[in-house]
């Protein structure tokens, strides 16, 4: 099947056309600055030259029209007709407690996504716009959605409940939801495949480390805990997000600085984390460079980032009663030698020991654990788009076989 995978933001759309039979991307691209006269379409078809088009793309409907058109383009396309697109798979950030897996998009599903806007006001609305636009331009094509939260939704109560009155959970659904679920699911399954072991027999910790960062404890193939919470703000230190902090700090800063709720939210989500501590950058590559040049604040940022990862590894190992596999993924997890090295340093007591040569190798081997390491340590590139495509294929085939 040829599956069009869409990830729609408020002013951007990322897309890939994936052939699920060979598990390869036929074309991928991105539209940025939607709603502006200087919108940019970047398109990279397999085996052909990458192109860049600048023009006026006023809304998501026009943007999807451009995507379909460029996929069928005589010079830059990879299909001849839109009928070759067998299905569309949408990344939807928040499914609340409604969805524990990927689903075919129906009227009821759309209503449930809208009902969860309150939980993801920045993400679900553009996801909805993308779905509506795709249905308009591909009206006879099945549409499915894969939720970021779905992989974590079956966590036990002791992992997802907060220490607030239970009635507030019942009334407002305030609980740990977790995010990056598609990535955590993909890399944990990939690790099990590499080891040639059933995932149900493994205790796995996955560390998705990028500008947004989260970790998950995966026992017997299920997420039993994850670091992000009610929103993606909780957990690890991130590029611009604070991660874990004492809740009283928020009201204290608001009082001292005279901040509104919106301003406090912006402070914690946009001006904290690596950039907040270093005062320079949210990019780990720049943090490491500054640290190596003797910048103390950059070193503080790096140390807080890696220390929190260590703490979560210890906590999740305890929660699962042991550890078999540790996986690093995401832009930082896959590419930062220093982060992986620092996180795994002095972790032999948990059975974690990496091979320094493998870790630094430019060939980027998947396994970086030492020969005497009881825990297998992997560096696995994530592929959330492929997960969305395969989930969509499975759903559509089930419908066709009925």
C-alpha positions in Angstrom: 0.0 0.0 0.0 1.0 3.6 -0.6 0.2 5.6 2.6 0.3 9.4 2.8 1.4 10.3 6.3 0.5 13.8 7.5 1.8 15.7 10.6 -0.1 19.0 10.7 0.9 21.9 12.9 -0.6 25.4 13.2 1.5 26.8 10.3 3.2 23.7 8.9 2.6 20.3 7.4 5.1 17.5 7.3 4.3 14.7 4.9 5.7 11.4 3.6 4.4 9.0 1.0 5.4 5.5 2.2 5.2 2.2 0.4 4.4 -0.2 3.2 5.2 -3.3 1.1 8.9 -2.3 1.0 8.8 -0.1 4.0 10.4 2.8 2.1 9.6 6.5 1.7 8.8 7.4 -1.9 8.7 11.1 -1.2 8.7 13.5 1.7 8.5 17.1 2.4 7.2 20.0 4.4 5.1 23.1 4.0 6.1 26.0 6.3 4.6 29.4 6.9 1.0 28.4 6.1 -1.2 31.5 6.1 1.5 33.7 4.7 2.3 35.0 1.3 5.8 33.6 1.6 4.9 30.0 2.4 7.6 27.4 1.5 7.1 23.9 0.1 10.2 21.7 0.3 9.7 18.4 -1.6 12.2 15.5 -1.8 11.1 12.6 -4.1 13.2 9.4 -4.0 15.7 9.3 -6.8 15.0 12.8 -7.9 16.2 16.3 -7.2 14.9 18.1 -4.1 12.8 21.2 -4.9 11.8 24.3 -3.0 8.7 26.4 -4.0 7.8 29.7 -2.4 4.3 31.1 -2.8 1.0 32.0 -1.1 -0.6 29.1 0.8 -3.4 30.6 2.9 -4.7 27.6 4.8 -4.4 23.9 5.4 -6.8 23.0 2.6 -4.7 24.7 0.0 -1.5 23.2 1.6 -2.9 19.6 1.2 -3.9 20.5 -2.4 -0.3 21.4 -3.0 1.0 18.2 -1.4 -1.2 16.0 -3.6 -0.3 18.0 -6.7 3.5 17.8 -6.2 3.2 14.1 -5.5 1.6 13.8 -9.0 3.9 16.3 -10.7 5.3 15.1 -14.0 8.9 16.2 -13.1 8.9 15.9 -9.3 6.2 13.4 -8.5 6.2 9.7 -7.6 2.6 8.8 -8.5 0.4 9.5 -11.6 -3.0 9.8 -10.0 -4.3 10.5 -6.5 -6.1 7.2 -6.6 -2.7 5.6 -6.1 -2.8 6.9 -2.5 -4.4 4.0 -0.7 -4.9 5.7 2.6 -3.9 8.7 4.7 -2.5 8.3 8.2 -2.6 11.4 10.5 -0.5 12.1 13.5 -2.8 13.4 16.2 -1.2 14.5 19.5 -3.9 13.9 22.0 -6.5 11.2 22.2 -7.2 11.6 25.9 -8.5 8.5 27.6 -10.7 7.7 24.6 -8.2 5.9 22.4 -5.7 3.2 23.3 -4.8 2.5 19.7 -4.9 3.8 16.1 -8.4 4.1 14.5 -10.2 4.8 11.3 -11.5 8.3 11.3 -15.3 8.5 11.6 -17.7 11.2 12.7 -17.5 9.9 16.3 -13.7 9.9 16.2 -13.6 13.5 14.9 -15.9 14.5 17.8 -13.6 12.8 20.3 -10.6 14.6 18.9 -12.5 17.9 19.2 -13.5 17.0 22.8 -9.8 16.7 23.7 -8.9 20.1 22.3 -8.9 21.4 25.9 -6.1 19.0 26.7 -4.0 20.0 23.7 -5.1 23.4 22.5 -2.0 24.0 20.5 -1.9 20.7 18.7 -5.4 19.1 18.2 -6.9 22.1 16.3 -4.3 22.0 13.5 -4.5 18.2 13.5 -8.3 18.5 12.9 -7.6 21.1 10.1 -5.3 18.6 8.4 -7.8 15.8 8.6 -10.6 18.0 7.2 -8.4 19.2 4.3 -7.3 15.7 3.4 -10.9 14.4 3.4 -11.8 17.3 1.1 -9.1 16.6 -1.5 -9.0 12.8 -1.1 -12.7 12.1 -0.4 -12.7 8.4 -1.4 -9.5 7.6 0.5 -9.7 6.0 4.0 -8.3 8.2 6.7 -6.8 7.0 9.9 -5.2 8.6 13.0 -2.4 7.5 15.2 -2.3 9.2 18.7 0.8 10.3 20.5 -0.8 9.5 23.8 -2.3 6.1 22.9 0.7 4.0 23.8 0.7 5.3 27.3 -3.0 5.4 28.0 -3.2 2.0 29.7 -0.6 2.9 32.4 -1.6 1.7 35.9 -3.4 4.1 38.2 -0.5 4.5 40.5 1.6 5.8 37.5 -0.9 8.2 36.0 -2.7 9.7 39.0 -1.4 12.9 40.6 -1.6 13.8 44.3 -4.6 16.1 43.9 -8.2 15.4 44.9 -9.5 12.5 42.9 -12.6 14.4 42.0 -10.4 16.7 39.9 -9.3 13.8 37.9 -12.8 12.6 37.4 -14.1 16.1 36.6 -11.3 17.4 34.3 -9.3 14.3 33.4 -6.2 15.6 35.0 -3.7 12.7 34.8 -0.4 11.7 33.3 -1.0 11.1 29.6 2.6 11.0 28.2 3.6 11.8 24.6 6.1 10.6 22.0 4.2 7.3 22.2 4.7 6.4 18.6 8.5 6.8 18.9 8.7 4.8 22.2 6.6 2.0 20.7 8.7 1.9 17.5 12.2 1.8 19.1 11.2 -0.7 21.8 9.8 -3.1 19.2 12.9 -2.6 17.0 15.1 -3.4 20.0 13.2 -6.7 20.6 13.6 -7.5 16.9 17.4 -6.9 17.0 17.6 -9.2 20.0 15.3 -11.7 18.4 13.3 -11.9 21.6 9.6 -11.5 22.2 9.0 -8.0 23.5 6.7 -9.5 26.2 9.8 -11.0 27.8 11.8 -7.8 28.0 12.1 -4.8 30.4 13.0 -1.8 28.3 13.7 1.9 29.0 13.5 4.2 26.0 14.9 7.7 26.0 13.5 9.9 23.2 15.9 12.9 23.4 15.5 15.9 21.2 14.3 19.4 21.6 11.3 17.7 23.3 12.5 14.8 25.5 10.8 12.0 27.3 11.4 8.5 28.6 9.3 5.4 29.0 9.4 2.3 31.1 8.1 -0.6 28.8 7.4 -3.9 30.5 6.1 -6.8 28.5 5.5 -4.6 25.6 3.4 -2.0 27.5 4.2 1.4 28.7 3.9 1.3 32.5 5.3 4.8 33.1 6.6 7.8 31.2 8.2 11.1 32.1 5.9 13.6 30.3 2.7 14.1 32.1 -0.6 16.0 31.7 1.3 18.1 29.2 4.7 17.7 27.5 6.2 20.1 30.1 6.8 17.5 32.8 9.9 15.3 33.1 13.3 15.7 31.6 15.0 19.0 31.0 14.3 19.9 27.3 15.4 22.5 24.8 13.1 25.2 26.0 10.9 23.4 28.6 11.7 23.3 32.3 10.7 19.7 32.9 10.2 18.7 36.6 10.0 21.5 39.2 8.3 22.3 42.5 4.8 23.6 41.6 5.2 26.3 44.1 8.0 27.8 42.0 5.4 28.8 39.4 3.2 30.9 41.8 6.3 32.3 43.5 7.8 33.6 40.2 4.4 34.9 39.1 4.2 36.9 42.2 7.7 38.2 42.1 7.7 39.0 38.4 4.0 40.0 38.1 3.4 37.4 35.4 0.0 36.4 34.0 -1.0 32.7 33.6 -0.2 33.0 29.9 3.2 34.6 30.6 4.1 32.0 33.1 3.2 29.3 30.7 5.4 30.9 28.0 8.3 31.2 30.5 8.2 27.5 31.4 7.6 26.2 27.8 9.6 28.6 25.7 12.4 30.2 27.8 13.4 27.5 30.2 15.3 24.2 29.8 18.7 24.2 28.1 18.2 27.7 26.8 17.1 29.0 30.2 20.0 27.6 32.1 22.7 28.3 29.5 21.3 31.6 28.4 22.6 30.9 25.0 21.0 28.0 23.1 18.4 25.2 23.1 20.6 23.2 20.7 22.6 20.5 22.4 25.3 20.7 19.8 25.9 24.4 20.6 25.6 23.6 24.4 28.4 21.0 24.0 30.6 23.3 22.0 30.2 26.1 24.6 30.8 23.7 27.4 34.0 22.5 25.8 35.1 26.1 25.5 34.7 26.6 29.2 31.3 28.1 29.5 30.0 27.3 33.0 26.3 27.8 32.3 26.5 25.5 29.3 28.1 22.9 31.6 25.3 23.4 34.1 22.7 22.9 31.4 24.4 19.7 30.1 24.8 18.3 33.6 21.1 18.9 34.6 20.0 17.3 31.3 22.1 14.1 31.7 21.5 13.9 35.5 17.8 13.8 35.1 18.1 11.0 32.5 20.2 9.0 35.0 17.5 9.5 37.7 14.7 8.3 35.4 16.7 5.2 34.4 17.1 4.3 38.1 13.5 5.0 38.9 12.2 3.0 36.0 14.5 0.1 36.6 13.1 0.0 40.1 9.5 0.2 38.8 10.0 -2.7 36.5 12.0 -4.8 38.9 15.0 -4.9 36.6 16.2 -3.8 33.2 17.2 -5.7 30.0 17.4 -3.0 27.4 18.2 0.8 27.3 17.5 2.6 24.0 18.6 6.1 23.0 16.7 7.8 20.2 15.8 11.2 18.9 18.1 13.9 17.5 20.2 14.1 20.7 19.9 10.4 21.7 21.1 9.3 18.3 23.8 11.8 17.7 25.3 13.0 21.0 28.3 10.8 22.0 28.8 12.9 25.1 25.2 12.6 26.3 25.1 8.8 26.0 28.6 8.5 27.5 27.7 10.7 30.5 24.3 9.1 31.1 25.8 5.6 31.2 28.9 6.5 33.2 29.1 4.7 36.6 26.0 2.7 35.9 27.7 -0.7 36.1 25.7 -1.4 39.3 22.6 -1.5 37.2 24.3 -3.7 34.6 24.8 -0.8 32.1 28.2 -0.5 30.5 28.8 0.9 27.0 31.7 0.3 24.6 33.4 3.6 24.2 34.6 2.8 20.7 31.2 1.7 19.5 29.6 4.8 21.1 32.0 7.1 19.2 32.0 5.2 16.0 31.0 7.3 12.9 29.4 4.1 11.5 26.8 4.5 14.2 26.3 0.8 15.2 22.9 0.1 16.7 24.3 -1.7 19.7 26.8 0.3 21.8 26.8 -1.9 25.0 30.1 -3.5 26.1 30.6 -7.2 25.9 30.3 -7.5 29.7 27.2 -5.3 30.0 24.2 -7.2 31.4 21.9 -4.6 29.9 21.9 -4.2 26.1 22.3 -0.5 25.1 21.1 0.6 21.7 21.1 3.8 19.6 18.1 3.3 17.3 16.9 6.0 14.9 13.2 6.5 15.4 10.7 6.3 12.5 7.3 7.6 13.7 6.1 8.0 10.1 6.6 4.3 9.3 4.6 3.4 12.5 1.7 5.6 11.4 1.9 4.1 7.8 1.9 0.5 9.1 -0.9 1.2 11.6 -3.0 2.7 8.8 -2.3 -0.2 6.5 -3.4 -2.6 9.1 -6.7 -0.8 9.8 -7.5 -0.4 6.1 -6.8 -4.1 5.4 -9.0 -5.2 8.2 -11.8 -3.1 6.7 -11.2 -4.6 3.2 -11.2 -8.1 4.5 -14.6 -7.8 6.3 
